Amino acid sequence: MDPWLLITIIVGFGMAWAIGANDAANSMSTAVGAKAITPKQAVLIAGVLEFTGAYFFGKSVTETIRKGILYPDRITDPTVLIYGSVAALLAATIWLVIATKFGLPVSTTHSIIGGIVGYGIVYAGFSIVNWGKMTQVVLSWILSPIIGAIMAFLVFKALTKSIFERKDPVRSSKIWSPFWIGLAFVVIGTMFYIKVLHGKSLKTGVLFYGIPAGLVVFLILFLTLRVKFPSSDPFIGVESIFRRVQVITSGYVALAHGANDVANAIGPVAAVYAVATMGMAGMKVPVPRWILAMGGLGIAIGVATYGYRVMETVGKKITELTNTRGFTIDFSAATVVLVASWLGLPISTTHVVVGAVIGVGLARGVKAINKDIVRDIIISWFVTVPVAALISAFLFKILMIVG
Amino acid sequence: MQVWTKLFAKSPFKPLIKHAEVALQTVETLEKALQAWREGNYEEMKKLALEVDRLEDVADRIKEEIRDSLSSKLMMAVAREDVLIYLHMQDKVADAAEDTAKWLLVKEPGNIPEEIKEVILQMGTESIKAAKLVYEAIVQMDRVIESGFAEKEIEREYEIIHEIEGVESKIDGLDTELMRLVFQNAGRMDWSEGFYILNIARTLSNISDKAKDAAERIRLMMNK
């Protein structure tokens, strides 16, 4: 095997590990925080589903340069693509590890974009960067959390208005809980088609996946709750309904995350693989299954080794996140990501989720949020691309001199 | 992701409920002490009065912990100032109970007329009601937040606040009644006994006064 391919695979594996450590734990956090599942269960579910998502549903064709952030026709030298990919992966991994160390949820996509921009600029100057795309990325830093917050605020208000503010909360929750959960499954079903199966048409997704899934879930819940409501107290009853649902929504998030974000780790690996096996640098290349497996395994190990610790602390420390609030955050984030990908807006799930947490807080839902941490998180979002770019530029320069 | 542990700060509501629980225990123990006092069982009364003192210390410690954790860096569902002032008032409920216990300890009552003892005991019983209602009010406040400030839950909270106000005015009445009785029986009592009784009455009515102040703060919490 080409030594550079081997190196890239190792670095790509490291990136997958970092994605698992920083990102994948997020998918289960609300469920763990709301005590729907234990940290141990979360690690197991997330590990298996992330791997499943990555291996079975990861894209079999990937762009060598993520999101077309550089003009690919400007990189004709295969060596540059190899060194650049290694530098970008390593830079993104380093940044993710640093961010994870400080407990900051940064976007893995933005990290790898930063890495790519870094080596691109060192190689061919600022004109190689597709600044239009870059502007979209920057916009997503600002838009994602704001839209996430607004969405979660509205969902939480609507949820409480339709259930807790009624004269007979038990009766209204028998109707409205299935409705909200059904609606969430319309989104999840559609997302499954688009994000996991990589379908293109939103209409197909909504009609053949979303609406059937939503209807089935609505009917099952509606009928079950007519026969048996979990408690005479509407608060406890509603919470226990949403607790079970949260396990499924979190599981879905893990699956979709694996299917999509594995590309952040294997995209650059695939680029080097294409050069090593076919001797050419293209924009889109097929990805062999074993590379996907490696990415999935890396993410799963990341969840197990680092995510475990994180989720355990979450389970023990977050006491104020109830199941309805956790559901609100998951549902809002999923909806925003779906609508954004339909409109073609670049949006970061991580950013939307943090925004949603704040939105629920502003709706006077979450009892206390730490403002200082919110500030730190926002700062970390703004520095992700520049920092990853700088590290990558530095590494690329060294590789060009040494290599 | 560690951020979740940091992003969600510890909310003050569960500790506030804990504090209210201890304040209620303090008042309940005080009432038992008053009963022992009335029966002339001074040994038992002393034991219970000292227990009141201990419970008040526990309440103080919880109060300090809540204060330390409520930094201005938090974004909360209710205003921080309201929570802090509420806590102060709730703590004063326990303080007032301790003040009464102190008066019980400093002097063995001589020949205090039965009817006066009767009113004192009634005041004690009503104080428990006030403390219990404060506990209910803060538990209900937790529910108000839980429901995302649902009208129905807010209404229930207002009901509890009204009840506290009702108890407070009832104790006020008893207080006046007691003052009247003390002067009526002035001939039969020593000045020091009158002084003693009036101070017990004052500290007892303080319990419900502070309970009412606490209720006022809860009202403010709901309209941030």
Contacts between the chains, C-beta under 8 A, distances in Angstrom:
chain1	res1	chain2	res2	distance
A	22	B	1	6.5
A	23	B	1	7.6
A	25	B	1	4.7
A	26	B	1	5.0
A	26	B	4	7.9
A	29	B	1	6.0
A	29	B	4	4.6
A	33	B	4	6.0
A	33	B	8	7.1
A	100	B	1	7.5
A	100	B	2	7.5
A	102	B	2	7.9
A	103	B	1	6.9
A	103	B	2	3.0
A	103	B	3	4.8
A	103	B	5	7.3
A	103	B	6	5.7
A	104	B	3	6.1
A	105	B	1	5.2
A	105	B	3	4.8
A	156	B	148	6.2
A	157	B	148	7.0
A	159	B	148	7.7
A	160	B	147	6.1
A	160	B	148	3.4
A	160	B	149	7.8
A	160	B	150	6.1
A	164	B	147	4.0
A	164	B	148	6.5
A	164	B	150	4.3
A	164	B	152	7.4
A	164	B	153	7.3
A	165	B	147	7.4
A	165	B	150	4.3
A	165	B	151	5.6
A	165	B	152	6.3
A	166	B	152	8.0
A	167	B	152	7.7
A	169	B	152	7.7
A	235	B	143	7.0
A	235	B	146	6.0
A	235	B	147	7.0
A	310	B	1	5.5
A	310	B	2	5.5
A	310	B	4	8.0
A	313	B	2	6.6
A	313	B	5	4.9
A	314	B	1	7.8
A	314	B	4	4.9
A	314	B	5	5.7
A	317	B	5	4.4
A	317	B	8	7.8
A	317	B	10	7.9
A	318	B	4	5.8
A	318	B	5	6.4
A	318	B	8	4.8
A	319	B	10	7.1
A	319	B	11	7.6
A	319	B	14	7.2
A	320	B	8	5.5
A	320	B	10	7.4
A	320	B	11	4.6
A	321	B	8	6.0
A	322	B	146	7.0
A	354	B	3	7.7
A	354	B	7	7.4
A	357	B	7	6.2
A	357	B	8	7.7
A	358	B	75	7.9
A	361	B	75	5.8
A	361	B	77	7.7
A	363	B	148	6.3
A	364	B	77	4.4
A	364	B	78	8.0
A	364	B	145	6.7
A	364	B	148	6.4
A	364	B	149	5.4
A	364	B	224	7.5
A	365	B	77	7.3
A	365	B	145	7.8
A	365	B	148	5.4
A	366	B	8	6.5
A	366	B	77	7.3
A	367	B	11	3.3
A	367	B	12	7.8
A	367	B	13	5.9
A	367	B	76	6.6
A	367	B	77	5.2
A	367	B	145	5.9
A	368	B	8	7.0
A	368	B	9	4.2
A	368	B	10	6.8
A	368	B	11	4.4
A	368	B	12	7.1
A	368	B	74	4.9
A	368	B	75	7.0
A	368	B	76	4.9
A	368	B	77	7.4
A	369	B	7	6.3
A	369	B	8	6.5
A	369	B	9	6.4
A	369	B	74	6.9
A	369	B	75	4.4
A	369	B	76	7.8
A	370	B	6	5.8
A	370	B	7	5.9
A	370	B	8	7.3
A	370	B	9	4.4
A	370	B	73	6.0
A	370	B	74	6.3
A	370	B	75	7.7
A	371	B	73	5.0
A	371	B	74	6.5
A	371	B	75	5.2
A	372	B	73	4.6
A	373	B	3	6.7
A	373	B	6	4.4
A	373	B	7	5.1
A	374	B	7	7.0
A	374	B	75	7.6
A	377	B	3	6.5
A	377	B	7	7.6
